């Protein structure tokens, strides 16, 4: 199971928060579906407490 308060944060090309999803009790995964255009850039940030990891993607 995922730790409570684990966050999946979707950021737009400017680094602004587009969506944020937080793990709840008994969650085995976090899933979020969104649409975008070819060539569009975005980042995903995974955060738990003071620790985070962020990576950029291009559709």
N, CA, C and O atoms as a Tripos MOL2 file, in Angstrom:
@<TRIPOS>MOLECULE
protein
  236   235    59     0     0
PROTEIN
NO_CHARGES

@<TRIPOS>ATOM
      1 N           0.8250   -1.1950    0.0000 N.3       1 UNK1
      2 CA          0.0000    0.0000    0.0000 C.3       1 UNK1
      3 C           0.8640    1.2530    0.0000 C.2       1 UNK1
      4 O           1.9900    1.2460    0.4960 O.2       1 UNK1
      5 N           0.3290    2.3120   -0.5550 N.am      2 UNK2
      6 CA          1.0460    3.5860   -0.5780 C.3       2 UNK2
      7 C           0.9670    4.2630    0.7870 C.2       2 UNK2
      8 O          -0.0040    4.0890    1.5230 O.2       2 UNK2
      9 N           1.9980    5.0350    1.1140 N.am      3 UNK3
     10 CA          1.9290    5.8010    2.3640 C.3       3 UNK3
     11 C           0.8340    6.8700    2.2740 C.2       3 UNK3
     12 O           0.6410    7.4930    1.2310 O.2       3 UNK3
     13 N           0.1250    7.0670    3.3880 N.am      4 UNK4
     14 CA         -0.8550    8.1600    3.4330 C.3       4 UNK4
     15 C          -0.1440    9.4730    3.1590 C.2       4 UNK4
     16 O           1.0090    9.6580    3.5470 O.2       4 UNK4
     17 N          -0.8270   10.3690    2.4980 N.am      5 UNK5
     18 CA         -0.3080   11.7030    2.1880 C.3       5 UNK5
     19 C           0.7350   11.7170    1.0730 C.2       5 UNK5
     20 O           1.3200   12.7690    0.8120 O.2       5 UNK5
     21 N           0.9940   10.5800    0.3990 N.am      6 UNK6
     22 CA          1.8320   10.5990   -0.7960 C.3       6 UNK6
     23 C           1.0630   11.3690   -1.8550 C.2       6 UNK6
     24 O          -0.1170   11.1000   -2.0780 O.2       6 UNK6
     25 N           1.7160   12.3280   -2.5160 N.am      7 UNK7
     26 CA          1.0180   13.1770   -3.4890 C.3       7 UNK7
     27 C           1.5840   12.9980   -4.8900 C.2       7 UNK7
     28 O           2.7960   12.9050   -5.0840 O.2       7 UNK7
     29 N           0.6830   12.9530   -5.8550 N.am      8 UNK8
     30 CA          1.0210   13.0100   -7.2670 C.3       8 UNK8
     31 C           0.5710   14.3840   -7.7270 C.2       8 UNK8
     32 O          -0.6120   14.7170   -7.6440 O.2       8 UNK8
     33 N           1.5130   15.1820   -8.2130 N.am      9 UNK9
     34 CA          1.2080   16.5530   -8.6200 C.3       9 UNK9
     35 C           1.5440   16.7010  -10.0990 C.2       9 UNK9
     36 O           2.6660   16.4150  -10.5150 O.2       9 UNK9
     37 N           0.5820   17.1440  -10.8850 N.am     10 UNK10
     38 CA          0.7860   17.3980  -12.3130 C.3      10 UNK10
     39 C           1.0050   18.8970  -12.4750 C.2      10 UNK10
     40 O           0.1920   19.7050  -12.0280 O.2      10 UNK10
     41 N           2.1160   19.2590  -13.1190 N.am     11 UNK11
     42 CA          2.4670   20.6620  -13.3380 C.3      11 UNK11
     43 C           2.4150   20.9780  -14.8240 C.2      11 UNK11
     44 O           2.8000   20.1500  -15.6500 O.2      11 UNK11
     45 N           1.9430   22.1670  -15.1700 N.am     12 UNK12
     46 CA          1.9300   22.5730  -16.5760 C.3      12 UNK12
     47 C           3.3290   23.0090  -17.0080 C.2      12 UNK12
     48 O           4.2760   22.9560  -16.2230 O.2      12 UNK12
     49 N           3.4460   23.4420  -18.2670 N.am     13 UNK13
     50 CA          4.7590   23.8100  -18.8240 C.3      13 UNK13
     51 C           5.4060   24.9910  -18.1080 C.2      13 UNK13
     52 O           6.6140   25.1940  -18.2240 O.2      13 UNK13
     53 N           4.6190   25.7700  -17.3710 N.am     14 UNK14
     54 CA          5.1520   26.9100  -16.6150 C.3      14 UNK14
     55 C           5.4900   26.5430  -15.1680 C.2      14 UNK14
     56 O           5.9560   27.3830  -14.3980 O.2      14 UNK14
     57 N           5.2480   25.2780  -14.8090 N.am     15 UNK15
     58 CA          5.5250   24.8390  -13.4470 C.3      15 UNK15
     59 C           4.3980   25.0940  -12.4740 C.2      15 UNK15
     60 O           4.5640   24.9270  -11.2660 O.2      15 UNK15
     61 N           3.2390   25.5040  -12.9990 N.am     16 UNK16
     62 CA          2.0690   25.7610  -12.1610 C.3      16 UNK16
     63 C           1.3160   24.4470  -11.9180 C.2      16 UNK16
     64 O           1.2400   23.6010  -12.8100 O.2      16 UNK16
     65 N           0.7650   24.2790  -10.7270 N.am     17 UNK17
     66 CA          0.0160   23.0640  -10.4010 C.3      17 UNK17
     67 C          -1.2540   23.0010  -11.2480 C.2      17 UNK17
     68 O          -2.0800   23.9140  -11.2270 O.2      17 UNK17
     69 N          -1.3920   21.9000  -11.9940 N.am     18 UNK18
     70 CA         -2.5690   21.6490  -12.8260 C.3      18 UNK18
     71 C          -3.5580   20.7700  -12.0640 C.2      18 UNK18
     72 O          -4.7680   20.9920  -12.1160 O.2      18 UNK18
     73 N          -3.0280   19.7670  -11.3550 N.am     19 UNK19
     74 CA         -3.8620   18.8460  -10.5750 C.3      19 UNK19
     75 C          -3.0040   18.2200   -9.4850 C.2      19 UNK19
     76 O          -1.8010   18.0320   -9.6610 O.2      19 UNK19
     77 N          -3.6320   17.8980   -8.3590 N.am     20 UNK20
     78 CA         -2.9390   17.2420   -7.2460 C.3      20 UNK20
     79 C          -3.8360   16.1390   -6.7010 C.2      20 UNK20
     80 O          -5.0100   16.3650   -6.4060 O.2      20 UNK20
     81 N          -3.2660   14.9360   -6.5690 N.am     21 UNK21
     82 CA         -3.9980   13.7830   -6.0630 C.3      21 UNK21
     83 C          -3.2190   13.2330   -4.8740 C.2      21 UNK21
     84 O          -2.0030   13.0620   -4.9570 O.2      21 UNK21
     85 N          -3.9130   12.9540   -3.7600 N.am     22 UNK22
     86 CA         -3.2710   12.4640   -2.5460 C.3      22 UNK22
     87 C          -3.7310   11.0430   -2.2420 C.2      22 UNK22
     88 O          -4.9250   10.7470   -2.2960 O.2      22 UNK22
     89 N          -2.7700   10.1550   -1.9180 N.am     23 UNK23
     90 CA         -3.0910    8.7740   -1.5540 C.3      23 UNK23
     91 C          -3.8880    8.7480   -0.2540 C.2      23 UNK23
     92 O          -3.6470    9.5350    0.6610 O.2      23 UNK23
     93 N          -4.8340    7.8320   -0.2010 N.am     24 UNK24
     94 CA         -5.6780    7.6420    0.9750 C.3      24 UNK24
     95 C          -5.4000    6.2640    1.5810 C.2      24 UNK24
     96 O          -4.6280    5.4830    1.0260 O.2      24 UNK24
     97 N          -6.0280    5.9720    2.7120 N.am     25 UNK25
     98 CA         -5.8900    4.6520    3.3390 C.3      25 UNK25
     99 C          -6.2120    3.5550    2.3310 C.2      25 UNK25
    100 O          -7.1760    3.6620    1.5740 O.2      25 UNK25
    101 N          -5.4080    2.5110    2.3250 N.am     26 UNK26
    102 CA         -5.6200    1.3140    1.5060 C.3      26 UNK26
    103 C          -5.4250    1.5300    0.0060 C.2      26 UNK26
    104 O          -5.7850    0.6470   -0.7730 O.2      26 UNK26
    105 N          -4.8690    2.6690   -0.4370 N.am     27 UNK27
    106 CA         -4.5690    2.8630   -1.8590 C.3      27 UNK27
    107 C          -3.3380    2.0420   -2.2330 C.2      27 UNK27
    108 O          -2.3180    2.0800   -1.5450 O.2      27 UNK27
    109 N          -3.4510    1.3020   -3.3310 N.am     28 UNK28
    110 CA         -2.3200    0.5390   -3.8430 C.3      28 UNK28
    111 C          -1.6080    1.3020   -4.9590 C.2      28 UNK28
    112 O          -0.4560    1.0080   -5.2780 O.2      28 UNK28
    113 N          -2.2920    2.2800   -5.5480 N.am     29 UNK29
    114 CA         -1.7040    3.1070   -6.6010 C.3      29 UNK29
    115 C          -2.4610    4.4200   -6.6930 C.2      29 UNK29
    116 O          -3.5700    4.5610   -6.1780 O.2      29 UNK29
    117 N          -1.8270    5.3830   -7.3680 N.am     30 UNK30
    118 CA         -2.4850    6.6530   -7.6960 C.3      30 UNK30
    119 C          -2.6040    6.6950   -9.2070 C.2      30 UNK30
    120 O          -1.6380    6.4290   -9.9210 O.2      30 UNK30
    121 N          -3.7740    7.0240   -9.6840 N.am     31 UNK31
    122 CA         -4.0120    7.0800  -11.1190 C.3      31 UNK31
    123 C          -4.7280    8.3750  -11.4440 C.2      31 UNK31
    124 O          -5.6640    8.7700  -10.7490 O.2      31 UNK31
    125 N          -4.2810    9.0380  -12.5120 N.am     32 UNK32
    126 CA         -4.9290   10.2730  -12.9490 C.3      32 UNK32
    127 C          -4.8520   10.3280  -14.4700 C.2      32 UNK32
    128 O          -3.7670   10.2140  -15.0410 O.2      32 UNK32
    129 N          -5.9750   10.4980  -15.1170 N.am     33 UNK33
    130 CA         -6.0240   10.5580  -16.5750 C.3      33 UNK33
    131 C          -6.2530   11.9970  -17.0170 C.2      33 UNK33
    132 O          -7.1150   12.6930  -16.4810 O.2      33 UNK33
    133 N          -5.4690   12.4370  -18.0040 N.am     34 UNK34
    134 CA         -5.6670   13.7700  -18.5590 C.3      34 UNK34
    135 C          -5.3530   13.7390  -20.0420 C.2      34 UNK34
    136 O          -4.7270   12.7990  -20.5310 O.2      34 UNK34
    137 N          -5.7840   14.7580  -20.7510 N.am     35 UNK35
    138 CA         -5.5760   14.8580  -22.1940 C.3      35 UNK35
    139 C          -4.6180   15.9910  -22.4980 C.2      35 UNK35
    140 O          -4.5180   16.9550  -21.7380 O.2      35 UNK35
    141 N          -3.9150   15.8720  -23.6120 N.am     36 UNK36
    142 CA         -3.0120   16.9280  -24.0270 C.3      36 UNK36
    143 C          -2.7530   16.8490  -25.5180 C.2      36 UNK36
    144 O          -3.1610   15.9010  -26.1890 O.2      36 UNK36
    145 N          -2.0760   17.8500  -26.0170 N.am     37 UNK37
    146 CA         -1.7400   17.9330  -27.4370 C.3      37 UNK37
    147 C          -0.3220   17.4110  -27.6720 C.2      37 UNK37
    148 O           0.5310   17.4920  -26.7880 O.2      37 UNK37
    149 N          -0.0780   16.8800  -28.8600 N.am     38 UNK38
    150 CA          1.2570   16.4250  -29.2270 C.3      38 UNK38
    151 C           2.2510   17.5810  -29.1060 C.2      38 UNK38
    152 O           1.9930   18.6810  -29.5950 O.2      38 UNK38
    153 N           3.3850   17.3310  -28.4540 N.am     39 UNK39
    154 CA          4.3980   18.3640  -28.2530 C.3      39 UNK39
    155 C           4.2290   19.1440  -26.9600 C.2      39 UNK39
    156 O           5.1250   19.8930  -26.5700 O.2      39 UNK39
    157 N           3.0920   18.9810  -26.2860 N.am     40 UNK40
    158 CA          2.8380   19.6910  -25.0350 C.3      40 UNK40
    159 C           3.7300   19.1380  -23.9180 C.2      40 UNK40
    160 O           3.8970   17.9250  -23.7830 O.2      40 UNK40
    161 N           4.2960   20.0450  -23.1250 N.am     41 UNK41
    162 CA          5.1740   19.6590  -22.0240 C.3      41 UNK41
    163 C           4.4330   19.7340  -20.6940 C.2      41 UNK41
    164 O           3.5680   20.5860  -20.4940 O.2      41 UNK41
    165 N           4.7900   18.8270  -19.7910 N.am     42 UNK42
    166 CA          4.2480   18.8430  -18.4350 C.3      42 UNK42
    167 C           5.2440   18.1300  -17.5300 C.2      42 UNK42
    168 O           6.1600   17.4630  -18.0090 O.2      42 UNK42
    169 N           5.0630   18.2730  -16.2360 N.am     43 UNK43
    170 CA          5.9150   17.5950  -15.2610 C.3      43 UNK43
    171 C           5.0430   16.8380  -14.2780 C.2      43 UNK43
    172 O           3.9000   17.2110  -14.0140 O.2      43 UNK43
    173 N           5.6050   15.7710  -13.7460 N.am     44 UNK44
    174 CA          4.9730   15.0080  -12.6770 C.3      44 UNK44
    175 C           5.8860   15.1140  -11.4610 C.2      44 UNK44
    176 O           7.0980   14.9210  -11.5560 O.2      44 UNK44
    177 N           5.2870   15.4200  -10.3300 N.am     45 UNK45
    178 CA          6.0290   15.5110   -9.0760 C.3      45 UNK45
    179 C           5.3940   14.5480   -8.0840 C.2      45 UNK45
    180 O           4.1800   14.5590   -7.8820 O.2      45 UNK45
    181 N           6.2270   13.7130   -7.4680 N.am     46 UNK46
    182 CA          5.7920   12.8060   -6.4140 C.3      46 UNK46
    183 C           6.3580   13.3590   -5.1160 C.2      46 UNK46
    184 O           7.5610   13.6070   -5.0270 O.2      46 UNK46
    185 N           5.5200   13.5550   -4.1130 N.am     47 UNK47
    186 CA          5.9770   14.1730   -2.8650 C.3      47 UNK47
    187 C           5.4300   13.4280   -1.6570 C.2      47 UNK47
    188 O           4.2790   12.9910   -1.6360 O.2      47 UNK47
    189 N           6.2930   13.2940   -0.6480 N.am     48 UNK48
    190 CA          5.9030   12.7230    0.6380 C.3      48 UNK48
    191 C           6.6730   13.4790    1.7080 C.2      48 UNK48
    192 O           7.8950   13.3700    1.8020 O.2      48 UNK48
    193 N           5.9560   14.2370    2.5040 N.am     49 UNK49
    194 CA          6.6180   15.0580    3.5220 C.3      49 UNK49
    195 C           7.5250   16.0820    2.8630 C.2      49 UNK49
    196 O           7.0900   16.8220    1.9820 O.2      49 UNK49
    197 N           8.7840   16.1280    3.2860 N.am     50 UNK50
    198 CA          9.7520   17.0870    2.7410 C.3      50 UNK50
    199 C          10.5370   16.5350    1.5560 C.2      50 UNK50
    200 O          11.4260   17.2110    1.0380 O.2      50 UNK50
    201 N          10.2210   15.3190    1.1220 N.am     51 UNK51
    202 CA         10.9460   14.6810    0.0280 C.3      51 UNK51
    203 C          10.0860   14.6820   -1.2310 C.2      51 UNK51
    204 O           8.8910   14.3920   -1.1740 O.2      51 UNK51
    205 N          10.7040   15.0120   -2.3770 N.am     52 UNK52
    206 CA          9.9530   14.9860   -3.6320 C.3      52 UNK52
    207 C          10.8740   14.6260   -4.7890 C.2      52 UNK52
    208 O          12.0940   14.7720   -4.7010 O.2      52 UNK52
    209 N          10.2690   14.1520   -5.8760 N.am     53 UNK53
    210 CA         10.9700   13.8470   -7.1140 C.3      53 UNK53
    211 C          10.1120   14.3930   -8.2430 C.2      53 UNK53
    212 O           8.8960   14.2070   -8.2510 O.2      53 UNK53
    213 N          10.7500   15.0710   -9.2020 N.am     54 UNK54
    214 CA         10.0160   15.6810  -10.3110 C.3      54 UNK54
    215 C          10.6900   15.3190  -11.6180 C.2      54 UNK54
    216 O          11.9170   15.2840  -11.7080 O.2      54 UNK54
    217 N           9.8700   15.0450  -12.6440 N.am     55 UNK55
    218 CA         10.3980   14.7260  -13.9650 C.3      55 UNK55
    219 C           9.5190   15.3580  -15.0380 C.2      55 UNK55
    220 O           8.2950   15.3900  -14.9150 O.2      55 UNK55
    221 N          10.1700   15.8680  -16.1070 N.am     56 UNK56
    222 CA          9.4550   16.4870  -17.2290 C.3      56 UNK56
    223 C           9.1330   15.4460  -18.2940 C.2      56 UNK56
    224 O           9.8660   14.4760  -18.4840 O.2      56 UNK56
    225 N           8.0070   15.6760  -18.9890 N.am     57 UNK57
    226 CA          7.5640   14.8120  -20.0740 C.3      57 UNK57
    227 C           7.0710   15.6690  -21.2370 C.2      57 UNK57
    228 O           6.6830   16.8220  -21.0510 O.2      57 UNK57
    229 N           7.0910   15.0930  -22.4360 N.am     58 UNK58
    230 CA          6.5300   15.7220  -23.6280 C.3      58 UNK58
    231 C           5.5940   14.7040  -24.2640 C.2      58 UNK58
    232 O           5.9560   13.5420  -24.4510 O.2      58 UNK58
    233 N           4.3850   15.1540  -24.5940 N.am     59 UNK59
    234 CA          3.3980   14.2600  -25.2170 C.3      59 UNK59
    235 C           3.7860   14.0300  -26.6610 C.2      59 UNK59
    236 O           3.0940   13.3070  -27.3780 O.2      59 UNK59
@<TRIPOS>BOND
     1     1     2 1
     2     2     3 1
     3     3     4 2
     4     3     5 am
     5     5     6 1
     6     6     7 1
     7     7     8 2
     8     7     9 am
     9     9    10 1
    10    10    11 1
    11    11    12 2
    12    11    13 am
    13    13    14 1
    14    14    15 1
    15    15    16 2
    16    15    17 am
    17    17    18 1
    18    18    19 1
    19    19    20 2
    20    19    21 am
    21    21    22 1
    22    22    23 1
    23    23    24 2
    24    23    25 am
    25    25    26 1
    26    26    27 1
    27    27    28 2
    28    27    29 am
    29    29    30 1
    30    30    31 1
    31    31    32 2
    32    31    33 am
    33    33    34 1
    34    34    35 1
    35    35    36 2
    36    35    37 am
    37    37    38 1
    38    38    39 1
    39    39    40 2
    40    39    41 am
    41    41    42 1
    42    42    43 1
    43    43    44 2
    44    43    45 am
    45    45    46 1
    46    46    47 1
    47    47    48 2
    48    47    49 am
    49    49    50 1
    50    50    51 1
    51    51    52 2
    52    51    53 am
    53    53    54 1
    54    54    55 1
    55    55    56 2
    56    55    57 am
    57    57    58 1
    58    58    59 1
    59    59    60 2
    60    59    61 am
    61    61    62 1
    62    62    63 1
    63    63    64 2
    64    63    65 am
    65    65    66 1
    66    66    67 1
    67    67    68 2
    68    67    69 am
    69    69    70 1
    70    70    71 1
    71    71    72 2
    72    71    73 am
    73    73    74 1
    74    74    75 1
    75    75    76 2
    76    75    77 am
    77    77    78 1
    78    78    79 1
    79    79    80 2
    80    79    81 am
    81    81    82 1
    82    82    83 1
    83    83    84 2
    84    83    85 am
    85    85    86 1
    86    86    87 1
    87    87    88 2
    88    87    89 am
    89    89    90 1
    90    90    91 1
    91    91    92 2
    92    91    93 am
    93    93    94 1
    94    94    95 1
    95    95    96 2
    96    95    97 am
    97    97    98 1
    98    98    99 1
    99    99   100 2
   100    99   101 am
   101   101   102 1
   102   102   103 1
   103   103   104 2
   104   103   105 am
   105   105   106 1
   106   106   107 1
   107   107   108 2
   108   107   109 am
   109   109   110 1
   110   110   111 1
   111   111   112 2
   112   111   113 am
   113   113   114 1
   114   114   115 1
   115   115   116 2
   116   115   117 am
   117   117   118 1
   118   118   119 1
   119   119   120 2
   120   119   121 am
   121   121   122 1
   122   122   123 1
   123   123   124 2
   124   123   125 am
   125   125   126 1
   126   126   127 1
   127   127   128 2
   128   127   129 am
   129   129   130 1
   130   130   131 1
   131   131   132 2
   132   131   133 am
   133   133   134 1
   134   134   135 1
   135   135   136 2
   136   135   137 am
   137   137   138 1
   138   138   139 1
   139   139   140 2
   140   139   141 am
   141   141   142 1
   142   142   143 1
   143   143   144 2
   144   143   145 am
   145   145   146 1
   146   146   147 1
   147   147   148 2
   148   147   149 am
   149   149   150 1
   150   150   151 1
   151   151   152 2
   152   151   153 am
   153   153   154 1
   154   154   155 1
   155   155   156 2
   156   155   157 am
   157   157   158 1
   158   158   159 1
   159   159   160 2
   160   159   161 am
   161   161   162 1
   162   162   163 1
   163   163   164 2
   164   163   165 am
   165   165   166 1
   166   166   167 1
   167   167   168 2
   168   167   169 am
   169   169   170 1
   170   170   171 1
   171   171   172 2
   172   171   173 am
   173   173   174 1
   174   174   175 1
   175   175   176 2
   176   175   177 am
   177   177   178 1
   178   178   179 1
   179   179   180 2
   180   179   181 am
   181   181   182 1
   182   182   183 1
   183   183   184 2
   184   183   185 am
   185   185   186 1
   186   186   187 1
   187   187   188 2
   188   187   189 am
   189   189   190 1
   190   190   191 1
   191   191   192 2
   192   191   193 am
   193   193   194 1
   194   194   195 1
   195   195   196 2
   196   195   197 am
   197   197   198 1
   198   198   199 1
   199   199   200 2
   200   199   201 am
   201   201   202 1
   202   202   203 1
   203   203   204 2
   204   203   205 am
   205   205   206 1
   206   206   207 1
   207   207   208 2
   208   207   209 am
   209   209   210 1
   210   210   211 1
   211   211   212 2
   212   211   213 am
   213   213   214 1
   214   214   215 1
   215   215   216 2
   216   215   217 am
   217   217   218 1
   218   218   219 1
   219   219   220 2
   220   219   221 am
   221   221   222 1
   222   222   223 1
   223   223   224 2
   224   223   225 am
   225   225   226 1
   226   226   227 1
   227   227   228 2
   228   227   229 am
   229   229   230 1
   230   230   231 1
   231   231   232 2
   232   231   233 am
   233   233   234 1
   234   234   235 1
   235   235   236 2
@<TRIPOS>SUBSTRUCTURE
     1 UNK1         2 RESIDUE 1 A UNK
     2 UNK2         6 RESIDUE 1 A UNK
     3 UNK3        10 RESIDUE 1 A UNK
     4 UNK4        14 RESIDUE 1 A UNK
     5 UNK5        18 RESIDUE 1 A UNK
     6 UNK6        22 RESIDUE 1 A UNK
     7 UNK7        26 RESIDUE 1 A UNK
     8 UNK8        30 RESIDUE 1 A UNK
     9 UNK9        34 RESIDUE 1 A UNK
    10 UNK10       38 RESIDUE 1 A UNK
    11 UNK11       42 RESIDUE 1 A UNK
    12 UNK12       46 RESIDUE 1 A UNK
    13 UNK13       50 RESIDUE 1 A UNK
    14 UNK14       54 RESIDUE 1 A UNK
    15 UNK15       58 RESIDUE 1 A UNK
    16 UNK16       62 RESIDUE 1 A UNK
    17 UNK17       66 RESIDUE 1 A UNK
    18 UNK18       70 RESIDUE 1 A UNK
    19 UNK19       74 RESIDUE 1 A UNK
    20 UNK20       78 RESIDUE 1 A UNK
    21 UNK21       82 RESIDUE 1 A UNK
    22 UNK22       86 RESIDUE 1 A UNK
    23 UNK23       90 RESIDUE 1 A UNK
    24 UNK24       94 RESIDUE 1 A UNK
    25 UNK25       98 RESIDUE 1 A UNK
    26 UNK26      102 RESIDUE 1 A UNK
    27 UNK27      106 RESIDUE 1 A UNK
    28 UNK28      110 RESIDUE 1 A UNK
    29 UNK29      114 RESIDUE 1 A UNK
    30 UNK30      118 RESIDUE 1 A UNK
    31 UNK31      122 RESIDUE 1 A UNK
    32 UNK32      126 RESIDUE 1 A UNK
    33 UNK33      130 RESIDUE 1 A UNK
    34 UNK34      134 RESIDUE 1 A UNK
    35 UNK35      138 RESIDUE 1 A UNK
    36 UNK36      142 RESIDUE 1 A UNK
    37 UNK37      146 RESIDUE 1 A UNK
    38 UNK38      150 RESIDUE 1 A UNK
    39 UNK39      154 RESIDUE 1 A UNK
    40 UNK40      158 RESIDUE 1 A UNK
    41 UNK41      162 RESIDUE 1 A UNK
    42 UNK42      166 RESIDUE 1 A UNK
    43 UNK43      170 RESIDUE 1 A UNK
    44 UNK44      174 RESIDUE 1 A UNK
    45 UNK45      178 RESIDUE 1 A UNK
    46 UNK46      182 RESIDUE 1 A UNK
    47 UNK47      186 RESIDUE 1 A UNK
    48 UNK48      190 RESIDUE 1 A UNK
    49 UNK49      194 RESIDUE 1 A UNK
    50 UNK50      198 RESIDUE 1 A UNK
    51 UNK51      202 RESIDUE 1 A UNK
    52 UNK52      206 RESIDUE 1 A UNK
    53 UNK53      210 RESIDUE 1 A UNK
    54 UNK54      214 RESIDUE 1 A UNK
    55 UNK55      218 RESIDUE 1 A UNK
    56 UNK56      222 RESIDUE 1 A UNK
    57 UNK57      226 RESIDUE 1 A UNK
    58 UNK58      230 RESIDUE 1 A UNK
    59 UNK59      234 RESIDUE 1 A UNK
